[in-house]
Amino acid sequence: MTEETLPDLDFGASRTVDSSLSERVRGLIGSEILKVASEIRELKAAGRSVCNLTVGDFDTRQFPIPPALQAGIRLAYEAGETNYPPADGVLALRNSVVEFVAREWGPRYPTSSVLIASGARPLLYAAYRCVLDPGDPVIYPVPSWNNNHYAWLNSAEGIVVPTRAEDGFMPTLEQLRPHLGRARMVCLNSPLNPAGTVIGETALRSIVEAVVEENRRRLRERRPGLFLLHDQVYATLVFGGARHHMPVALVPEAAPWVIELDGVSKSLAATGLRIGWLLAAPELTTRMKDLIGHMGAWAPRPEQVALARFLLDEQAVREFHTEMNGRVQQRLDALYRGFERMRLDGYPVQCIRPQGAIYLSLRLTLIGATFDGRRLETNESIRTLLLDEAGLAVVPFQAFGLPEDSGWFRLSVGAVSLEDIEAALPRLRRLLDHAG
């Protein structure tokens, strides 16, 4: 049979295969952010001018990785560092992570506490798998990134804690305390995706102390412990008077129960290098190493070798963070100033001053308003209007587990220039002039 006569493949009637897949997969909701991103690509391909404030990624023309790191990766490839890395990561990188964390935030972990993986995402998923059995309760605040999806994938009971704008969308101990007695894990993220806010030292300390006290009680009762999963992947991106803190730096007694996630995807604008790390009790790290090994979620060896050298160069790291953070803050401040001017001019706009990460929280109180006879009933209708009429692409907080149509959106600045922002703000003003 020649290639020209091969028949088209027949995959059967629609939904035949899908109906035979697992319940967990068929009930999983795909990434809302990626759906929005696909829509934007189509508009740009059609020639539309769009200020893309959606994806938590970087335009490499504006935010390249450190030149020394790029050169190191090239050298590692040329030196033949292309075979499998160790399951827990290249030893030199694990040692460098220990030094980097101690230098930046104080706690000195043993090397046996460090696990390297292909970004923080598989480590977040693996933490759920290592701690939770089906039906176990996990506490997570909303808005937050992907906890709702990971709870579903692991058949866990999600205990959702809605947060408030006046708290920077950060949970308080008072909100968490009623659930601590029966949960197996509490999830925190600071700086926060999507809000761009940082949890305060006092608030974080009180939560960590409550976790320690709960575990003392559980040890007496011979019950499984309560873990704190702390995602600090944006920890080096902190602005103004805000300051980042690690739980074990504030409460060292919490060390057995804290699972710390970090990586270089955001701190070094290196989303595509896929290097993340976990810091935890060595017993947990050993178990998670076995799980990651079966997943094959290892970071590429050349990148690990190069990063091990780069992290030890304190001056190069600090210079890069200073320069990169300055450009991120310029963009966040440009958005904040523009929205504040609109608010002072009477427009239905509210935003929280950016404290960290690459995000700004924006609220447009347009629910119930009309535009050209079209009534705005949901966040999605506002999002679509912004994209269609102002070329402004944003992500509703519904993508982060918050169900209410409250008018809150995440704006990400990693893929836009200052010129993009300055051009988009007048377009939003004109749209708001016609909404009522």
Buried (B, 14 or more C-beta within 10 A) or exposed (E): EEEEEEEEEEEEEEEEEEEEEEEEEEEEEEEBBEEBBEBBEEBBEEEEEBBBBBBBBBBEEBBBBBEBBBEBBEBBBEEEBEEEBBBBBBBBBBBBBBEBBEBBBEBEBEBBBBBBBBBBBBBBBBBBBBBBEEEBBBBBBBBBBBBBBBBBBBEBBBBBBBBEBEBBBBBBBEBBEEBBEEBBBBBBBBBBBBBBBBBBEEBBBBBBBBBBEBBEEBEEEEEEBBBBBBBBBBBBBBBEEBEBBBBBBBBEBBBBBBBBBBBBBBBBBBBEBBBBBBBBBBEBBBBBBEBBEEBEBBBBBBBBBBBBBBBBBEEBBEEBBEEBBEBBBEBBBBBBEBBBEBBEEEBBBBBBBBBBBBBBBBBBBBBEBEBEEEEBEEBBBBBBBBBEBBBBBBBBBBBBBBEEBBBBBBBBBBBBBBEBBEBBBEBBBEBBEEBE
